[in-house]
Amino acid sequence: MSRSLESLIEARHGAAMTRRQILRLAGFTSAIALSPNFAKAAEFLFADETPSKVSEITQQLSAYMAAAATRPLPEEVSEKATQHILDTFAAMISGSGLVPGRGALEFARAYGGKPVATVVASNIVCGPIEAAFANGVLAHSDETDDSHGPSRSHPGVSTVPAGFAAGEQYAISGAQFVRAVTLGYDIGTRVSMSLGGPSYQALTHRSTHGTAACFCAGAAAGCAAGLNEAQMRLMLDYTAQQTSGIGAWSRDAAHMEKAFLFAGKPASVAVLAADLIRAGWSGVEDIFSGSDNFFEAFAPRENGAVKADPSALVDKLGERYEITRTNIKKWTVGSPIQAPLDALAGFFKQRSFSADDVKKVTVRIATDEANTVSNRDIPDICLEHMVAVMLLDKTVTFATVHDKARMKDPVVLKQRAKVEVVADPRIDARRPKREAIVELTFNDGTQLTQWVRDVRGTAENPMTRDEVVDKARDLIAPVLGAGQTTALINKLLALETLHDVRELRPALQKS
């Protein structure tokens, strides 16, 4: 090796050399010595030893994420997180009787794995990756779970399964589990919002739900696994590499691909990534900046320029908790149907009438919502059908929204024919809020009209703890029985005092 090359190496790296450098040097010395441009050869030799630059935003984000496991939450945020965890477990348990849920249980039972983590509503204990997948699919087997309007995502169904599976693997406390879930909501939703929120899917055909879910689950699993600041940056990198999903999921009438994309896949790969990073796998320190970064790959473009706001990743982080802006559904139907059902429930309180007294129902919602829920083949995301059921039953329950046979019932079809869904630009202007104008015309010519601006269960009109508990009880009791349901609800409401999340298993499973 030439003296000039030795001088260059010493100037750049000092006299001390790592074992890795020595081994690489031995392999490349001959080639470098013969090279006419040994300086460039030296740069190549030590390229991966040069410290990478991490942007201020990524530094702030990863530091926040790493500290989340031990950082106490404000009391109102902890309470809100506890309610969302209860609501999500209730969705898992009720989902066990539906087609996607049954498929998830069959997968977990057949695939097996080391008995580490709980599969809800079953007697299966399996590997954490498989459990996260199964529980995620269970949670989004239908439209029972929560939703976050500004990011257009369903945070709970990926966050809670990922945090719980990793939490069981590493025997975390209930308090850390609550913090992990809260972090998941904070990170995943902000990623989607940084890309433009609801407009992101319209411009790119990529799914906001799939994108947000990966980062929600990744943050929760990373927190449960106790990753440090540098490891959290790798978690963001691995999560970005796993981000996927296109809007075509809506074509699957069986809800299975939706459950896979929104919940099962992101939850499982998050647990996998946390395990790999804890085992020492390497990666890119800052996936949000530098060449070929996340925004260059995923963000919409306008005149060739990337349309994204990376600062949204840390906007009011630690001040505005996104879990407090996430909706818990009063009705176990798709989000765009919540407001119309709220309006009908209000009409029943204003006036006594039967379905046959009604001549016409006009429901005005946003254009994208009309495209999502008008005349669908699935009961719980078919607006016309659910309005007909509500007119007849004066309420909707988990059982009635999953009674597909009623979609062909002549009695229901008679009422459904009265329902007109209109895409209204006034509601478009209010997006991403879930609003609706409902006009009820009676046979005698009189009308009732309501513009529902704050749906029950939203941040502006939240459900009480008792309402959330009542909804959960209705979903859980038919599967686990009344006594076990009460025990589970009590344990979940006292999560902050739980020493080990594995203590939840007896109450979550059935023999």
C-alpha positions as a printed NumPy array, in Angstrom:
array([[  0.   ,   0.   ,   0.   ],
       [  1.387,   3.401,  -0.974],
       [  2.479,   5.878,   1.633],
       [  0.059,   8.495,   0.288],
       [ -2.872,   6.124,   0.782],
       [ -1.745,   5.399,   4.335],
       [ -1.637,   9.137,   5.005],
       [ -5.127,   9.592,   3.668],
       [ -6.513,   6.802,   5.819],
       [ -4.77 ,   8.127,   8.929],
       [ -6.008,  11.66 ,   8.289],
       [ -9.604,  10.474,   7.902],
       [ -9.762,   7.814,  10.598],
       [ -6.802,   8.217,  12.929],
       [ -4.247,   5.568,  13.77 ],
       [ -6.718,   3.127,  15.304],
       [ -8.624,   0.874,  12.923],
       [-11.53 ,  -1.442,  13.528],
       [-11.286,  -5.156,  12.805],
       [-13.78 ,  -4.698,  10.029],
       [-11.619,  -2.006,   8.427],
       [ -8.524,  -4.192,   8.622],
       [-10.312,  -7.112,   6.987],
       [-11.633,  -4.945,   4.226],
       [ -8.23 ,  -3.34 ,   3.782],
       [ -6.585,  -6.741,   3.367],
       [ -9.006,  -7.638,   0.627],
       [ -8.65 ,  -4.437,  -1.33 ],
       [ -5.03 ,  -3.313,  -0.787],
       [ -3.704,  -4.785,  -4.019],
       [ -6.44 ,  -3.259,  -6.161],
       [ -6.125,   0.137,  -4.509],
       [ -2.35 ,   0.209,  -4.83 ],
       [ -2.664,  -0.339,  -8.589],
       [ -5.457,   2.182,  -9.002],
       [ -4.551,   5.512, -10.632],
       [ -7.142,   7.188,  -8.392],
       [ -6.444,   5.755,  -4.975],
       [ -8.3  ,   8.588,  -3.233],
       [-11.62 ,   7.486,  -4.718],
       [-10.773,   3.908,  -3.862],
       [-10.162,   4.923,  -0.268],
       [-13.489,   6.75 ,  -0.18 ],
       [-15.199,   3.522,  -1.306],
       [-13.267,   1.473,   1.197],
       [-14.481,   3.512,   4.138],
       [-17.805,   4.726,   2.749],
       [-19.913,   2.817,   5.227],
       [-17.815,   4.092,   8.124],
       [-18.824,   7.709,   7.479],
       [-21.411,   8.844,  10.039],
       [-24.786,   9.363,   8.362],
       [-26.718,  12.595,   8.766],
       [-30.04 ,  12.433,  10.542],
       [-32.477,  15.265,   9.968],
       [-33.715,  17.326,  12.865],
       [-37.265,  16.046,  12.295],
       [-36.188,  12.398,  12.464],
       [-34.052,  13.086,  15.539],
       [-37.01 ,  14.688,  17.285],
       [-39.364,  11.914,  16.212],
       [-37.11 ,   9.018,  17.235],
       [-36.261,  10.635,  20.576],
       [-39.954,  11.028,  21.332],
       [-40.672,   7.448,  20.347],
       [-37.832,   6.017,  22.451],
       [-38.969,   7.872,  25.557],
       [-42.625,   6.894,  25.213],
       [-42.364,   3.608,  27.131],
       [-41.587,   5.375,  30.415],
       [-43.232,   8.756,  29.846],
       [-46.458,   9.18 ,  31.86 ],
       [-49.503,  10.232,  29.865],
       [-51.942,  12.972,  30.839],
       [-54.845,  11.417,  32.72 ],
       [-57.423,  12.243,  30.039],
       [-55.203,  10.736,  27.326],
       [-54.677,   7.542,  29.323],
       [-58.432,   7.25 ,  29.834],
       [-59.086,   7.75 ,  26.132],
       [-56.433,   5.152,  25.221],
       [-57.967,   2.653,  27.652],
       [-61.365,   3.112,  26.013],
       [-59.898,   2.551,  22.532],
       [-58.085,  -0.581,  23.696],
       [-61.344,  -1.922,  25.153],
       [-63.194,  -1.036,  21.945],
       [-60.563,  -2.768,  19.79 ],
       [-60.494,  -5.964,  21.857],
       [-64.296,  -6.007,  21.635],
       [-63.987,  -5.762,  17.853],
       [-61.54 ,  -8.696,  17.86 ],
       [-63.85 , -10.875,  19.921],
       [-66.982, -10.094,  17.91 ],
       [-64.994, -10.57 ,  14.712],
       [-64.231, -14.19 ,  15.625],
       [-67.589, -15.304,  14.254],
       [-67.234, -13.553,  10.892],
       [-65.635, -14.927,   7.733],
       [-62.31 , -12.998,   7.974],
       [-62.054, -13.764,  11.69 ],
       [-62.661, -17.456,  11.2  ],
       [-59.986, -17.456,   8.511],
       [-57.546, -15.755,  10.883],
       [-58.163, -18.339,  13.608],
       [-57.671, -21.202,  11.15 ],
       [-54.403, -19.62 ,  10.008],
       [-53.073, -19.198,  13.546],
       [-54.06 , -22.709,  14.564],
       [-52.431, -24.277,  11.502],
       [-49.322, -22.114,  11.448],
       [-48.486, -22.516,  15.123],
       [-45.22 , -21.153,  16.433],
       [-43.663, -20.953,  19.873],
       [-46.453, -20.46 ,  22.465],
       [-45.775, -16.851,  23.414],
       [-48.754, -14.717,  22.472],
       [-52.537, -14.838,  22.837],
       [-54.958, -15.201,  19.963],
       [-58.167, -13.596,  21.18 ],
       [-61.492, -15.472,  21.356],
       [-59.772, -18.853,  20.988],
       [-57.576, -21.262,  22.931],
       [-54.599, -20.626,  20.637],
       [-51.25 , -19.458,  21.998],
       [-48.646, -19.075,  19.271],
       [-45.755, -16.974,  18.028],
       [-46.112, -13.191,  18.441],
       [-45.906, -12.516,  14.702],
       [-48.716, -14.969,  13.964],
       [-50.783, -13.719,  16.925],
       [-50.431, -10.098,  15.803],
       [-51.628, -11.069,  12.334],
       [-54.605, -13.084,  13.58 ],
       [-55.709, -10.496,  16.135],
       [-55.407,  -7.739,  13.549],
       [-57.667,  -9.56 ,  11.097],
       [-60.1  , -10.314,  13.924],
       [-60.223,  -6.621,  14.83 ],
       [-61.128,  -5.535,  11.313],
       [-63.348,  -8.417,  10.301],
       [-66.039,  -5.783,   9.92 ],
       [-66.706,  -2.093,  10.619],
       [-66.8  ,  -2.188,  14.418],
       [-63.419,  -0.558,  15.08 ],
       [-62.344,   3.064,  15.489],
       [-61.348,   5.573,  12.791],
       [-59.244,   8.732,  12.505],
       [-60.634,  11.326,  10.098],
       [-57.653,  13.631,   9.391],
       [-55.448,  10.694,   8.334],
       [-58.275,   8.578,   6.899],
       [-57.181,   5.522,   8.809],
       [-58.306,   2.887,  11.301],
       [-55.503,   3.075,  13.892],
       [-56.701,   0.623,  16.523],
       [-56.822,  -2.541,  14.438],
       [-53.092,  -2.553,  13.721],
       [-51.809,  -0.707,  16.798],
       [-53.439,  -2.75 ,  19.557],
       [-52.609,  -6.215,  18.108],
       [-48.987,  -5.221,  17.43 ],
       [-48.496,  -3.635,  20.845],
       [-50.18 ,  -6.536,  22.616],
       [-48.226,  -9.307,  20.837],
       [-44.893,  -7.558,  21.381],
       [-45.993,  -6.713,  24.909],
       [-46.622, -10.359,  25.726],
       [-43.299, -11.321,  24.155],
       [-41.407,  -8.881,  26.369],
       [-43.71 ,  -9.111,  29.42 ],
       [-44.457,  -5.388,  29.617],
       [-46.761,  -3.746,  32.126],
       [-50.262,  -2.545,  31.372],
       [-49.074,   1.058,  31.675],
       [-46.399,   0.509,  29.019],
       [-48.987,  -1.166,  26.789],
       [-51.248,   1.895,  27.052],
       [-48.293,   4.141,  26.196],
       [-47.294,   1.956,  23.247],
       [-50.805,   2.111,  21.83 ],
       [-50.98 ,   5.877,  22.311],
       [-47.648,   6.261,  20.518],
       [-48.883,   4.145,  17.616],
       [-51.864,   6.438,  17.098],
       [-49.563,   9.476,  17.247],
       [-47.018,   8.27 ,  14.696],
       [-49.038,   6.44 ,  12.044],
       [-51.7  ,   9.097,  11.668],
       [-49.09 ,  11.84 ,  11.383],
       [-47.333,   9.969,   8.571],
       [-50.573,   9.83 ,   6.611],
       [-51.28 ,  13.506,   7.312],
       [-47.776,  14.461,   6.188],
       [-48.657,  12.962,   2.788],
       [-51.884,  14.924,   2.522],
       [-54.342,  12.782,   4.464],
       [-57.496,  11.857,   2.527],
       [-56.269,  13.538,  -0.684],
       [-53.215,  11.236,  -0.715],
       [-55.229,   8.212,  -1.776],
       [-57.163,  10.178,  -4.4  ],
       [-53.938,  11.471,  -5.971],
       [-51.837,   8.292,  -5.808],
       [-54.332,   5.404,  -5.57 ],
       [-52.316,   4.206,  -2.57 ],
       [-54.252,   3.419,   0.58 ],
       [-54.054,   5.894,   3.452],
       [-55.278,   3.059,   5.661],
       [-52.415,   0.752,   4.715],
       [-49.799,   3.49 ,   5.039],
       [-50.947,   4.749,   8.434],
       [-51.456,   1.216,   9.771],
       [-47.835,   0.206,   9.143],
       [-46.436,   3.152,  11.088],
       [-49.08 ,   2.86 ,  13.831],
       [-48.175,  -0.782,  14.388],
       [-44.434,  -0.179,  14.005],
       [-44.368,   2.516,  16.67 ],
       [-46.453,   0.434,  19.083],
       [-44.342,  -2.695,  18.617],
       [-41.126,  -0.684,  18.925],
       [-42.317,   0.872,  22.17 ],
       [-43.378,  -2.493,  23.578],
       [-39.994,  -3.938,  22.583],
       [-38.214,  -1.102,  24.398],
       [-36.25 ,   0.138,  21.389],
       [-33.818,   2.985,  22.001],
       [-33.542,   6.153,  19.918],
       [-31.223,   4.738,  17.265],
       [-33.3  ,   1.573,  17.042],
       [-36.49 ,   3.591,  16.657],
       [-34.968,   5.242,  13.587],
       [-34.388,   1.784,  12.168],
       [-37.971,   0.865,  13.035],
       [-39.165,   3.826,  10.984],
       [-36.941,   2.611,   8.144],
       [-38.176,  -0.983,   8.288],
       [-41.755,   0.234,   8.578],
       [-41.347,   2.413,   5.5  ],
       [-40.038,  -0.598,   3.582],
       [-43.147,  -2.568,   4.58 ],
       [-45.625,   0.188,   3.711],
       [-48.021,  -0.942,   1.031],
       [-51.614,  -0.974,  -0.076],
       [-53.641,   0.423,  -2.964],
       [-57.247,   1.561,  -3.124],
       [-58.323,  -1.613,  -4.908],
       [-59.05 ,  -3.23 ,  -1.522],
       [-62.595,  -1.846,  -1.801],
       [-63.371,  -4.354,  -4.561],
       [-63.227,  -7.296,  -2.144],
       [-66.812,  -7.77 ,  -0.984],
       [-65.832, -10.354,   1.651],
       [-63.861,  -7.811,   3.763],
       [-60.876, -10.181,   3.928],
       [-58.36 ,  -8.204,   1.883],
       [-59.384,  -5.108,   3.834],
       [-58.682,  -6.887,   7.118],
       [-55.322,  -8.048,   5.757],
       [-54.292,  -4.563,   4.593],
       [-55.675,  -2.419,   7.407],
       [-54.708,  -4.691,  10.265],
       [-53.219,  -8.174,   9.968],
       [-50.251,  -7.495,   7.726],
       [-49.067,  -4.24 ,   9.361],
       [-49.407,  -5.692,  12.866],
       [-47.428,  -8.817,  12.047],
       [-44.594,  -7.155,  10.143],
       [-44.241,  -4.584,  12.919],
       [-43.585,  -7.328,  15.467],
       [-41.154,  -8.977,  13.053],
       [-39.28 ,  -5.695,  12.51 ],
       [-39.015,  -5.047,  16.255],
       [-37.507,  -8.504,  16.767],
       [-34.981,  -8.058,  13.958],
       [-33.872,  -4.654,  15.19 ],
       [-33.464,  -5.92 ,  18.752],
       [-31.328,  -8.728,  17.288],
       [-28.958,  -6.164,  15.778],
       [-30.09 ,  -5.862,  12.177],
       [-28.871,  -2.745,  10.422],
       [-30.715,  -0.251,   8.252],
       [-31.043,   3.347,   7.102],
       [-30.886,   5.851,   9.933],
       [-33.158,   8.436,   8.335],
       [-35.726,   7.139,   5.87 ],
       [-37.423,  10.539,   5.711],
       [-34.466,  12.386,   4.162],
       [-31.591,  11.683,   1.773],
       [-31.676,   9.89 ,  -1.54 ],
       [-34.655,   7.678,  -2.374],
       [-36.377,   8.626,   0.872],
       [-39.92 ,   7.807,   1.936],
       [-41.468,  11.021,   0.683],
       [-39.794,  10.769,  -2.713],
       [-41.215,   7.27 ,  -3.045],
       [-44.726,   7.779,  -1.684],
       [-45.802,  11.418,  -1.781],
       [-47.967,  12.828,  -4.567],
       [-46.226,  15.083,  -7.087],
       [-47.223,  18.328,  -8.699],
       [-45.243,  19.499, -11.728],
       [-42.601,  16.981, -10.729],
       [-42.262,  18.357,  -7.19 ],
       [-43.019,  16.235,  -4.127],
       [-46.204,  17.319,  -2.322],
       [-45.568,  16.466,   1.312],
       [-45.059,  18.172,   4.647],
       [-42.397,  16.355,   6.685],
       [-42.883,  18.823,   9.542],
       [-46.318,  17.267,  10.115],
       [-44.496,  14.221,  11.529],
       [-43.652,  16.182,  14.668],
       [-46.367,  18.846,  14.638],
       [-47.514,  19.306,  18.257],
       [-46.028,  15.925,  19.131],
       [-46.525,  15.466,  22.876],
       [-49.173,  18.2  ,  22.94 ],
       [-51.843,  16.917,  20.568],
       [-52.504,  13.237,  21.111],
       [-54.115,  11.755,  18.018],
       [-55.93 ,   9.115,  20.041],
       [-58.084,  11.938,  21.406],
       [-59.041,  12.817,  17.817],
       [-59.949,   9.233,  16.92 ],
       [-63.605,   8.25 ,  16.7  ],
       [-65.183,   5.342,  18.513],
       [-68.21 ,   4.168,  16.551],
       [-71.54 ,   4.17 ,  18.317],
       [-72.974,   2.046,  15.518],
       [-71.135,  -1.041,  14.246],
       [-71.234,   0.111,  10.619],
       [-68.926,   1.967,   8.226],
       [-67.926,   5.48 ,   9.269],
       [-69.935,   7.318,   6.556],
       [-73.144,   5.645,   7.85 ],
       [-72.7  ,   6.879,  11.426],
       [-74.161,  10.359,  10.851],
       [-77.281,   9.175,   8.979],
       [-78.07 ,   6.691,  11.764],
       [-77.548,   9.41 ,  14.37 ],
       [-80.065,  11.574,  12.497],
       [-82.667,   8.796,  12.35 ],
       [-82.221,   8.058,  16.051],
       [-82.889,  11.737,  16.696],
       [-86.017,  11.688,  14.533],
       [-87.448,   8.799,  16.549],
       [-87.073,  10.958,  19.675],
       [-88.836,  13.898,  17.992],
       [-91.826,  12.029,  16.618],
       [-93.455,   8.635,  16.874],
       [-93.675,   6.951,  13.468],
       [-93.284,   3.602,  11.732],
       [-91.36 ,   2.723,   8.596],
       [-94.594,   2.637,   6.591],
       [-95.315,   6.252,   7.568],
       [-92.198,   7.333,   5.638],
       [-92.435,   8.204,   1.952],
       [-88.788,   9.066,   1.228],
       [-85.411,   9.394,   2.909],
       [-82.751,  11.59 ,   1.29 ],
       [-79.237,  11.227,   2.689],
       [-76.696,  13.817,   1.627],
       [-73.075,  12.889,   2.262],
       [-69.646,  13.619,   0.767],
       [-68.799,  12.375,  -2.713],
       [-66.047,  10.015,  -1.577],
       [-68.324,   8.637,   1.135],
       [-71.148,   8.036,  -1.354],
       [-68.726,   6.107,  -3.532],
       [-67.732,   4.01 ,  -0.533],
       [-71.103,   3.1  ,   1.013],
       [-73.826,   3.487,  -1.61 ],
       [-75.413,   0.236,  -2.781],
       [-72.615,  -2.004,  -1.53 ],
       [-72.953,  -5.782,  -1.264],
       [-71.914,  -5.883,   2.408],
       [-74.685,  -4.987,   4.909],
       [-72.603,  -2.933,   7.341],
       [-71.183,  -0.688,   4.616],
       [-74.365,  -0.336,   2.556],
       [-76.019,   2.949,   3.492],
       [-79.365,   2.295,   1.823],
       [-79.707,  -1.065,   3.547],
       [-78.77 ,   0.219,   6.987],
       [-81.243,   3.109,   6.739],
       [-83.963,   0.593,   5.839],
       [-83.068,  -1.594,   8.823],
       [-83.034,   1.458,  11.107],
       [-86.503,   2.496,   9.891],
       [-87.872,  -0.961,  10.638],
       [-86.042,  -1.771,  13.898],
       [-85.539,   1.788,  15.239],
       [-81.951,   0.781,  16.027],
       [-79.158,  -1.363,  14.634],
       [-77.175,  -4.002,  16.487],
       [-74.125,  -6.108,  15.725],
       [-76.448,  -8.989,  14.878],
       [-78.67 ,  -7.029,  12.507],
       [-75.826,  -5.365,  10.603],
       [-74.353,  -8.788,   9.829],
       [-77.623, -10.402,   8.78 ],
       [-76.887, -10.541,   5.06 ],
       [-80.083, -12.477,   4.385],
       [-82.073,  -9.345,   5.177],
       [-80.537,  -7.658,   2.144],
       [-82.942,  -9.84 ,   0.1  ],
       [-85.89 ,  -9.586,   2.49 ],
       [-88.866,  -7.998,   0.626],
       [-89.832,  -6.081,   3.765],
       [-86.387,  -4.481,   3.918],
       [-86.204,  -3.954,   0.169],
       [-89.505,  -2.046,   0.287],
       [-87.972,   0.445,   2.729],
       [-84.633,   0.518,   0.919],
       [-86.373,   1.68 ,  -2.266],
       [-87.323,   4.874,  -0.425],
       [-83.691,   5.822,   0.276],
       [-81.8  ,   8.201,  -2.011],
       [-78.092,   8.881,  -1.448],
       [-76.87 ,  12.222,  -2.801],
       [-73.257,  13.398,  -3.052],
       [-73.46 ,  16.938,  -1.713],
       [-70.722,  19.565,  -2.297],
       [-71.626,  21.196,   1.021],
       [-70.515,  18.037,   2.786],
       [-67.477,  17.73 ,   0.505],
       [-66.353,  21.099,   1.841],
       [-66.538,  19.756,   5.403],
       [-64.299,  16.712,   4.834],
       [-62.561,  14.964,   6.52 ],
       [-65.395,  15.331,   9.028],
       [-68.113,  12.693,   8.765],
       [-71.246,  14.788,   8.358],
       [-74.63 ,  14.192,   6.73 ],
       [-77.864,  15.981,   5.94 ],
       [-80.851,  13.672,   6.318],
       [-84.296,  14.632,   5.039],
       [-87.251,  12.473,   6.06 ],
       [-90.5  ,  13.004,   4.102],
       [-93.69 ,  11.467,   5.473],
       [-96.742,  10.297,   3.566],
       [-98.682,  13.302,   4.845],
       [-96.149,  15.687,   3.257],
       [-94.437,  16.793,   6.477],
       [-90.674,  16.646,   6.802],
       [-87.93 ,  16.251,   9.377],
       [-84.441,  17.478,   8.492],
       [-81.162,  17.352,  10.375],
       [-77.607,  18.243,   9.471],
       [-75.503,  16.038,  11.709],
       [-72.216,  17.866,  12.237],
       [-70.811,  16.06 ,  15.252],
       [-71.412,  12.324,  15.131],
       [-71.699,  10.556,  18.451],
       [-68.326,   9.037,  19.296],
       [-66.228,  11.734,  17.636],
       [-63.866,  14.056,  19.494],
       [-66.49 ,  16.796,  19.22 ],
       [-69.244,  14.562,  20.622],
       [-67.501,  11.741,  22.478],
       [-69.138,   8.691,  23.952],
       [-68.966,   8.351,  27.696],
       [-67.024,   5.532,  29.331],
       [-70.345,   3.858,  30.14 ],
       [-71.41 ,   4.016,  26.476],
       [-68.115,   2.47 ,  25.365],
       [-68.507,  -0.257,  27.991],
       [-72.094,  -0.94 ,  26.898],
       [-70.998,  -1.277,  23.267],
       [-68.14 ,  -3.599,  24.283],
       [-70.419,  -5.736,  26.435],
       [-72.844,  -6.166,  23.531],
       [-69.984,  -7.332,  21.299],
       [-68.152,  -9.574,  23.778],
       [-70.887, -11.319,  25.785],
       [-72.315, -13.443,  22.934],
       [-68.834, -14.935,  22.462],
       [-67.346, -15.173,  25.963],
       [-70.43 , -15.127,  28.184],
       [-71.611, -12.527,  30.679],
       [-69.31 , -13.399,  33.587],
       [-66.083, -13.511,  31.582],
       [-67.118, -10.338,  29.76 ],
       [-67.42 ,  -8.432,  33.018],
       [-64.042,  -9.758,  34.204],
       [-62.358,  -8.738,  30.948],
       [-63.878,  -5.256,  30.932],
       [-62.759,  -4.699,  34.522],
       [-59.205,  -5.808,  33.716],
       [-58.985,  -3.561,  30.646],
       [-60.332,  -0.55 ,  32.497],
       [-57.602,  -1.116,  35.104],
       [-54.777,  -1.608,  32.592],
       [-52.585,   1.049,  34.196],
       [-52.333,  -1.094,  37.326],
       [-51.554,  -4.364,  35.535],
       [-48.08 ,  -5.719,  36.248],
       [-47.876,  -7.9  ,  33.117],
       [-50.125,  -7.796,  30.04 ],
       [-50.002, -11.591,  29.891],
       [-52.43 , -11.519,  32.829],
       [-55.123, -10.597,  30.289],
       [-54.964, -13.981,  28.548],
       [-57.483, -15.955,  30.665],
       [-60.106, -13.257,  30.213],
       [-59.487, -12.856,  26.458],
       [-59.635, -16.506,  25.454],
       [-62.343, -19.127,  25.322],
       [-61.901, -22.868,  25.718]])
